[in-house]
């Protein structure tokens, strides 16, 4: 069978047969340079099936046949095509025109089959083969070779946000008195509102607290107001307004009003940014592979002949151990075990994280609405994965007369853990200083160890301390205010002079108890020092009982100590009971509690009963209920002789999709399901959620952003006069936005529910078919002769043909006055035999 070929210098297509060749040699042939793609393009283009080591890869590759002479023809292929069929190109086989001469591939032989129009490649060198990439991250995106690898379905489920707005609200009221009969006036009222406008161009958000006293307005405080735009493709976000600047483990954040541009991995919780371990091997014959992480099987797949590689092993942070078991058809196993350590402080090679912000520092957040500095300030942070085992980072800050800059690195300690070092320097009004920090975290044999040490030298300041106001300290000490007093307070706001932290977690080998010991020593400017030691132990007793105990002591202050121990028991239906005892400098207290917390499910209820006796006396009862449009909660408390009652309502009002909806509080994203017909059941991830209202719409408020969610409608429980052309969709809402999902459901009313009977009045047989005059099938007769006929497009009276299940035909005539809609019961119709 000749192969289709294109003669480049011919004016029309021709069919040629490529002569039979047998390259049973591996090695470099003559140096066949010369271009076949110059003017005239001499050569023949052929499409041939390919085999590698007798394994068909189901690919048709594009080859060029070039003849240097009757005895020296050669096949040329592009490097991209060669890699797609499973072979690695080399520089030695690359021609000047950018194509590879397959006869010059080292350690590779090939044979051309003219009759089958295939080329078979043979090699025993795994380095000549492209490894089979085995993916284990279903539903996750991971960073590889400088880019994020996405699922194939990502293109069909791109995140989106429609236009709309919402108001989240929390209304809170409380009243207290030493006399139970006087506490029902509810003089304390407070409310918090979050307004949000969203579209594909971004989101505007503002938060406000409004307070009342004795039934009258007292004050209001604006919290945050900002505009945000999230770019999920570039993984960046832009904020204009109020924000908290980014930092590192050795910096302190501040609130600012201004502009911020940063990398934002948080908007894509499905992304894996830390380095993932890579495992590779080779299979001599087709085999099966099982991958175990920490003795749990995470993947099982088939492996073809040749080298393989896994780049995206699913892991948890901390110490892990991977075991790869490859088993061939004869049951022979090859086991590879590799320990490794994963940390979120590390970035994958080539991945960068950054933040740049500028504006004016904000003071008295939560008590004043518009209290900003008059001096411009700026900061910047950058992290970069220089290698999978090394992440470098830097941070800088600026304001009037102040500069601060530092750098650090986070690196692996093999499979034991990670360590970090950092250093920074500052200058402010002629005062200079430095800061240095080192930290290490390790895990081995189940033991977790963490240590950190931080020191400042000279007059080291950061943005938080260099911008401190005098007025911010005057509430700490009554007048008179002297410069020495202000200087003391100013110094006390500087970064800590020295900090040492050590913690160790040890699981006992002879018992399921876990012990934790920690030590923290801090030396602050201003003379204040702390030195805390703490100890804790925890143990489970079966699947439902959990015990715990802890103790702490401040070695610098004799009165600061405490001992705490307790036991908790879990019952069915999310009910939990606990009892504990606390002893500190105030005395000994005993607490008992039984509770059931509400969930996100509509109609769920929660409650809690708690009693504290001893040095502290407290009794309280709490209850909550999650309705479709709001969450209701209330409590009654008694602390010694003081009684208090509280009430709370929280929810959201949404304007989107052409309607106004009441909902539970929306922290992230939501969807408006528009069916177009009332009382249609809506399912989320195949679980019933609710029914559409009179407008044919329903809000689903608790969708996670950037996660595809399946929204379905239950066609079996739809009204008989409703027709759905689709019953499920997948939606992916963007961050803190909303999407409108529309299903095409028609409510035509031109339907008829019939009971079809024969001349004797007996129902027609199950499975009989109803067809129109053109032979198009309309319905199938079910039990008791019932059939549902969609009559849209038909003019009454109308005639239909029925093919009876047991043979024979009959005619069905529907009169003009037949009852349509199909909701008031079946209409009996006789079918006349033909």
N, C-alpha and C positions, 0 to 999 in steps of 0.2 A: 504494500500500500504506500504510494508516494506521499511525502509530506508536503503540506502547503508551504510555498516559499514565495518570497517577493524579490524580484530582480531589481536592484535599486536603479539601474540606468535604463530600464525598459520603460516603454510608454504604456504598457498594459500588464496586468497580472498574468503570471505564468505559473505552471505547476511543474516542479522539478523533483527528481528523486535523488536524495543524497546518497553517494556511494557507500557501501559497507566498509567500515573501518574497524580495526581491532587494536586499540592501544593497550596492550597487556604489559606495558612498561610504565614505571613511575619515574619520573625524572624530568629534567629540563630538556626540552627539545631545542631546536635552533632558535635563535633570537628573532622571532617573527614580529617585528615592530611594524611600521607602515600602517596607515590609517585607512580603514574601509569607509570612513564617513567624510572623506573629502569630497570635492566636487565629483559627481558621478557615482559615489558610494559603491565601489565594486564589492561584491559579496552577496551572500544569500541569507535571508532571515528565515529561521525555522523554529517551530514550536514543537518541543519534544517532551514526552513523559520522562520522569526521572525516578531512579531508584538509588538509595544509598545503603550499601551493605545488604542488598536484597530486600530492603524494606521500602515499600512504595509510600511516598509522601503525598500522593494525591495532588501533585502540582504539575502543571504544564509550564515549562521554563522557556524563555526566549534566548535562542542561540544564534550566533552568526557563524556561517561556514566561510572560511577564507582559504583560498588555494594559492600557496606559494609555488606549487609545482605538482605534477601528477602523483608524486609519491609522498608529498608532505602537506596534505590538507590539515587544517586545525579548526577547533571549535572555540569561539570566543563568547564570553558571557559577562554581563555587568556585575560588579561586586555586590550590589543589592540583590540581584536575582540569585547569585551564588549562595548568599547567606540565607535567603528564603528557602532554598532547597536543602539547607543543612550543612553546608561546607564553608570553611573559613578561607578567605582569600589571603594571599601573601604578596609582599612587594616584589618577590622574585618572579611571580607569574603575571605581574601587571604590565600591560603594554603602555606605550606613550599616549595612546588615544583614550586611556582610562578603562579599557576592557581587559579581562583576564583570560589568558590562554590556559585552558584546563589541562593541557598536556604538560604544563610546567608547574602544576601544583605539586609541592613536595609530598611524598609518601601517599599519593593518591593515584590509583589506576582507574581506567574507565573503558567501557566497551559499548559501541553503538550497534543497536539492533534495527536494521533497515526495515524489516517486515513489520515489527511492532512499533517502529518510530519512537524508540526510547533510548536513553543513555543510562547505563548502570555504572555507578561509582563504587569503588572498593578502597577501604583504608583500614589499617589496624592501629592507626595513630589517633587517639582521642583529641589531640590538639588540633587536628584537621577538621573536626566536627563541631558544629555549633551546638552548645548544650541545650537540651530541652528544658525550658523554664517552666517550673511547676509552681502554680500560684495557690496559696493557702488563705488569702485574705478576702474571702467573699464578703462583699458589703463594706470593705475598707479600701481606703486609698493610701498609698504609701509613696515615699520619695525615693526615686531611683535614677541615677545618672543625670542629676540636675533637674528633674521634672517630677510631677506627681503622676503616678500611674492610676488611671481611672478604670472603673468597670465599663464593659461594653454598653451597658444600658444608660450610662450617664448622659449620652447625647440625647436620649429620648426623655430624660427626666431632669431637664435643666431647672435650677431654682428660679422662681419668679415671685413677684409681688404685684398684686392689683392695687388699685387706688381705693383708699378708704380712711377711716379714722376710728378711734376708740377712746374711751375713758375708763380706766381702772379706778375703782373707788374702795376705800375702807372707811366705814363709819363706826366710831367707837364712843361708848358712853360708860361712865363709871360714877359711883357715888359711895361715899364711906362715912361712917359715924361710929362713935362709941356706944350709941343707942340704936338697936336694931330697927326700932320703929321710925327713926329719923333718916334712914339712909336711902329712901326711895325717891328722893327729889332729882337724882341724876344731874347734879350741877356741873359735872365735868364732861364736856363734849369735845371730841376731836375728830377730824377727818383728814384723810390723805387722798389726793387725786393725782393720777398720772394721765395726762393727755398725750395722744399719739396720732400724728398724721403720717400716712405712708403711701408710697407709690414706687414705681420703678426708678425714680430719680432720688430716692432716699427717704429718710424718716426724721420727722421733727418730734421731739419729746420734751415734756416739761412736767416737773413734779412740784406739788404744793401741799403744805400742811396748813389747815385752818383750825383754830381752837376757839372754844367758847367757854365762858364761865358764868355760872348762875343763869343759864339760858340766854346770855347776851354775847355778841361777838367780842372776842378779846384781841386776837391778832392772827396774822398769817405769815408764813415763812416760805419763800421759794427755795427749793432744794437745787435741782439740776435743770438746766434748759440747754438743749443742744440739737444740732443737726448732724445726722450720721448718714454716711453713704458707704455701703459694703460692696466690695468687688470680689465676688467669689472666685473668679478666674485667676486674678492676680493675688488673691489672698491678702488684700489690704483693706484698710478702712480709713475714712476721713471723718474727723469730728471737728465741728465749729461750735464753740460754746463752752460749757463746763465739762471738765474731765479730770481724771487723775493721771499724772504723768507716769510713764513706764520706768521701770528700774530693774535692778539685778538683786541678787541675794545680799550684796554688800552696800546697797544704797537705800535711801529712805524716800518714799513717794510723797508728793504734795498735790494739793488741789489747785487747779488753775482755770482761768477763763481765757480762751483764745482759740488756737488752731492746733490740731494734732493729725499727723499722718503716720500710720504704723502698719506693720504686718499684724494680721489678726487671725491666728490659727483657731481661736475660740469659736468663730462662726462656722467652722467645719469640724464638728466633733468626730467625724468619721475619718479624719486624716491622721496618719501616723507619722510624726515628725522625728522621732528618735531613731537612731541607727538600729536596724534589724539584723540579726545574725544571718549569715549566708552559709548554706551547706551545699556541697557538690559531691558527685560521685559518678560512677559509670555502671551500666547494666550490659552484660554480655549477651543476654537473651531477654525477651520481653518478661517483665517482672511486675510484681505489685509492691507498693511502698506504703508503710505506715509511719506516721510521724507522731511522736509522743513528746509533750512538753510537761515536765514535772510529773511524769507517770500518767498523764491523761492523754488519750489519743485525740489529736486535733485534726488529723487528716488521713484519708486512705484513698489512694489513687493508683492508676496503672502507669508504668514507666516503659517507654519503648527502648529499643536497643540503642546504646550510645551513651554519651555523657549527659548528665542532668544537673540542674542547679535550682535551689530554693532560695529566693531573695526576700520573702515576706513572711517569715515564720511568726505567727501570732504569739506574743509574749505578754507577761505582766512585769511591772517594774520590780527591781530587785534581782536576787540571784535566781537563775533558771538553769535547767538541764534539759537538753534536747537529745532524744534518741531516735535515730532513723533506722528502720528495719526494712531491708529490701529482700524479698523472697521470690525465687524463680519458680518455674512450673514444676520442678522436682522437689520443691519444699526446702531447698537450701537457703539459709538466711545469712545475710551480711548485716551486722549491727554496728552502727557508729554512734558514739556518745560524746557530746560536746557540752561542757558547762559554759555559761556566759552570764553577763550582768547587763541589765537594761535600766536606763535612767532617763527621766524626762528633762534633766538638765543638759543632756547631750542632744545635738542636732545631727541629722544625717549628713553625710559628706555632700558639700555643694549647696546645702540649704542655709538660707539667711533669715534672720529675724531682726527687725529694726523698729525704731520709733523716733520721730522728730516732733517736738512740740514747742510752741512759743505763745506767750501771752502774759497774763498778770496773775500773781498768786492770789488765792482766795482765803479769807480769814473768817472765823466764826461760822463755819458751815453748820446749818441746823438751827441757828439762833438769829442770824441776820441774812437778809435776802441779797444785798448788793454791796458786800464789803470786799473790795479788791485792792491790791497794792497799786501804787502809782508808778512803780518801776517795772519796765519790761523784763521778763525772764525767759530763758530758753533752756531746753535740755535735749539730749539725744542719747539713744541707746542702740547698740548693734551687737548681734551675735552671729557667728558664722561657723558652720561645720567644716573645718579645715580638713578633717579626715574623720572616718567613722569612730576613731578613738580619741579625737581631739576637737574641742569646740573652744574658739576664742571669743572674747567679749570685751566691750568697751562702753564707757559712759562718760558724758560731759554735762556740765551745768554752767549757766551764766546769768548774771544780773548786774546791776550797777555796782562797780567796784569789786566784783566777785567773780572768780573763775575756779572751776573744779573739774578735774579730769582723772580718769583711771582706766585700767585695763586688767583683764583676768583671763584665766583659762580653766577649762574643765576637761579632765582626761580620765581614761579608763585605767584601772589597776588590774588589767587582765580580767579574769573571771571573778575576782574578789570583790570589786566595787569601783567607785569613782572618787576622785579627789579634785579639789579646786583651790586655786591661789588667786589673789587679787591684790592690787596696790593702787592707791589714789593719792592725789595731792591737791591742795587748795591754797588760794591766796585771797584775802579779804581785808581791805583797808590797811595794807602793809603787813598783815599778819599771815604767816604761812604755816602749813602743817601737812602731815601725811597720815595715811591710814593703810594698814596691811591686814589681810585676813587669809586664813587657810582652813580648809574643811576636808573631811574624809568620811565617807560612808561605806561600810563593808557588810557582807553577809556570807557566812560560811557555816555549814552543818546546822542550818536553821537559826544560828545566832546572828543578831543584827547589832552593829556597832556604828555609832555616829560621834564625831568629835569636831568641834569648831573653836577657833581662837581668833579674836579680833583685837587690834590695838590701834590707837591713834597717838600721834607724836606731835609735839609743838602745838600750834594754834590751828587745828584742823576744823574747818566748817564745811557744811553742805548747804544746799539751797534752803532747806527747812530752817536751819539755825541762823543763816546769814540774813534772812528776811523777817526774822521775828520782830514784832512790834513791842515797844515799851508798854503800850496800853493793854496788851494781852496779859501782862503780869500783875497789873495793879489790883486785880481781884483776889490775888493770893495772899496779900498782906495788907493790913489796914494802914492808913496814912500815919506818919509822913512818908513820902516816896523820895528816897535819896538816890543819887547816881550809883552809890555803892550797892544799894539794894537791887537796882535794876541790872547792874552788871552781874551780880550774883545769879539772878534769874536767867539772864541772857546766857551765861556760861553753862547753866544747868540744862539748857536746851540743845547743847552741842551733841554730836554723836558720842556714844558711850566711850569712856576712856579705855576700858578693857572689858572683854567679855570672853568667858571660857565656858564651854558646854560639852558635856560627855554623857552619852546614854548607851545602855547595853540591854538588849533583849535576849533572854536565854530560855528556850523550851527545855524542860526537863526530859531526860532520856528515859527515865523510869516511870513518868507520870505525865498526863496531858496538861500539866500546869505550865504556864508561861510566866516568867519573872522579868520585870523591867526595873532597871536602876538608872537614875539620872542625877547629874550634878550640874548646877549653874551658878557661876560667880560673876557678878557685875560690879564695876567700879565707875560711878558716874561723876561728871564734873559737878562740883558743888559739895562734894564730900559724902554723898549718899552711896552706901555699899550694900550689896545683897550676896548671900551665899546659901543657896537652897539645895537640899538633898531630898530626893523622893524615891519611893519604892512602891511597886504595885505587883500584884499577882492575880491571875485569872485562870479559871478552869471551867470546863463544861462537864456536866454530869448527864450523860445521855444526849438526846437531841432537844430536850425542852428546858433543862435546868442549867443555869449559868451562875457561877460564883465569882466574886471579885473582892479585892481588898487593896487599900493604898494607904500610904502615910507620907507626910512631908515635914520638914523642919528647916527653919531659917537659922543657920549657925551664927548669924550676926545679931539675932534678936530672940531672946529666950521665949517670949510670949507668942511667937509665930510658929505654930505647929498644928498638926491635925492627923487624926487616924479615922479611916472610913472603911467599912466592910458591909457587904450585902449579898443578896441572893435574888435572882429573878427567875420566874417560871413562865413559859409561853404555853398558851392553850389554843384551842381551835378558834376560828373566826377572829384572828388578830387580837385576842385578849391576852394581856400580860399582867402579871402580878409581881410585886417586888417588896422586899423589906430590907432595911439597912440601918446601921447605927453609925453616928458621927460623934467623935470626941475632939474638942479643941479647947482653947483658953476660956471659952464661954461656958463650957460644961459638956454634958452628954445629951444627945438627942436621938430619938428613935422615930423612924419614918416607915410607914406602910402605904402602899399605893396599888391600885388595880385600875387598869385602863384599857380602852379600845380606841384606836385612832382611826379617824375616817380616811378614806382613800379618794382617788380621783373619780371613782365611779359615781354617777348620778344616783342619788338615793342613799348613799352610804352615811352612816351616823357614827359619831365617836363620843366617848365620855371618859371621865377620869374622876376617881375618888381618892383623896389623899389626906392622911392624918400624921401630924408630927407632935410628939410629946417629949417632955423632958426640959432641957434648957431652952428650947424653942417650942412654942405652942402655936400650931397652925392647923386649920381644918379647911378643906376646900372641896367643891364639887364643880365639875366642868362638863359641858355638853356641846356638841356641834352637829350640824346636819348640812349636807351638800345637796341643794336643790339644783334644778336645771339652770336657773338664772342667778343664783347667788349662794354663798355659803354663810350660814347663820351659826353664831357661837355665843355662849354666855357662861358666866361663872358666879359663884357665891363663895366668899372667902372670910375666914375669921382668923386674925392674928392677935393672940392674947385677947384684949378687950375691944379690939377694933374690928369692925365688920365692913365688908365692901361687896358690892354687886357690880358686875360688868356685863355689857352686851356689845356684840360686834356683828356687822354685816359687811361682807366684801364681795365684789362682783365686777362686772364690766358691762358697758353699753357700747355696742359696735354699730357703726354705719358703714356698710359695704354691700356690694352686690345688689344694689337697688332696694335695700331694706334696712330696718333698724332692729337690732337683736339684743336681748338680754342674755348674759352669759356669766359663768364663773370667771374669776380673775384670769387674765391672759398675760402670762409672763413672757412667753416666747411668741409662737406663731399660731395661726388658726386657719380654718377653711370654712367657706360658705358653700354648702351643698345646695344647688338649685336644680330641683327635679322638674318643677313645673306642674306638679300635681300634689294635692294634699294627702296626708296620712300615708305616705310611702315610707316604709322602714328603711333606715340608713344604717350601714354597717361600717365599722372601722376595723381593718385587719381581720375581717370575717367575724367580728363580734358585734352584736346589736348595740347601737348607740342611742337611737331615738327615731322619731317620725317627723316628717315635714309638717309644717303648719299650714294654715289656710292659704298662705302665699306660695306654698310649694317649696319652701326653703328651710334649711336647718343649719345651725352653726356648730362646728366641731372645734372647741377652743384650745385643746391641749396637744397640738401637733409640734413635735420637735423640728426646729429649723434644719434645712439642708439634709433631711432624711426622707427618702421616698415613703409615702404613706398610701396604703390601698384604701380607697373609699368605694363602697358598693351600695347598690340598692337591691332590696329583696323583691324580685319580680313575682315570686309566688304569692306574695301578700299584697300586691298592688290591686287597686280597683279594676274590675273587669273591663271598664271602658278606657283604661290607660294602656298605651303601647310604648314600650321602651326599646330603642334601637341599640342601646348599650347599657350594661348593668354594672360595670366596674371601671375605675380609673385609678391611675397613680399620680399623685400630686407631690411636688417638692417645694414647700414654702421657703422663701428666703428669711433671713434673720429678722425677727420681731416684726414680721409683716403678715399679710393675709392674702389668700388666694380664693378665687371664686371658681368652683367646679360645677359645670353645667352638664346635666344629662338630658338627652333628647327623649322626652316622654310626651306623647300626644294624648290629649283627652278629647277625642272626636265625638264621642257619644253614639256614633253609627256602628253599634255592635248589637248582636242578637244572641241571647242564650236560648237554645232550642232543645226540646226533647223530640227526637225524630222517631216516629213509629211507622209500622207498615200498615197494610190495609186492615189487618185484624186488630190493630191497636197495640201490638207487641213492639217494644223498643228494638231498634236496629242493632245489629251485631257490633260488638266492640271491635274497633279497628277499621270500620268502613270509612271511605274517603269521600269528602265533599269537594267537587270541582266546579269551576264556572264553565261557561260555554266555550272558552278558549282552551280548556284543559288544565288551567292553573289550579293547584290544590289550595283550598281555603282552610280546611279544618279536618280533623280526625275525630270520628265519633267515639266517645268514651263510654264509661259505665252508664247503664240505664238509658242509653240512647242519647245522652246529652252531647251537644256540640256548641262551641262558641265560634260564631262567624263574624269576622271583621268585614263590615260592609262599606267602609270608606271607598268612594269611587264608583259605587254601584247605585243604579237608579231603581227604585221600587215602583211597581212590582218587579221581581227578578226570578229567573229560573236557574236551578243548579242541578247537576248530575251527581248521584251518589253511587259509588262502586261498593257494593256490599261485600263484606269480608268473606262470606261463604259463596260468593259468585252471584252474578246477576246485577242489573242496573235498575234504578228507580229515579223518578224526577221529583225534585223538591221545589215548590213554588212558594215564594214569600210575598204576602199581600202588601199593599201600600200602607195599611194601618197597623203593621206588626209593631210590637213594643220594642223600642231601641234603648240602648243603655246597658242592658244585661244585668241590672242590679235589683230588679223587682221580682225575680223568679223566672223560671224557664217557661217558654211558650211551646205548647205541643203542636207539632206540624206533621201531617201525613205525607209519606213518600209514596208516590204512585209507581207501581211496577211497570217496566217497559218490556 
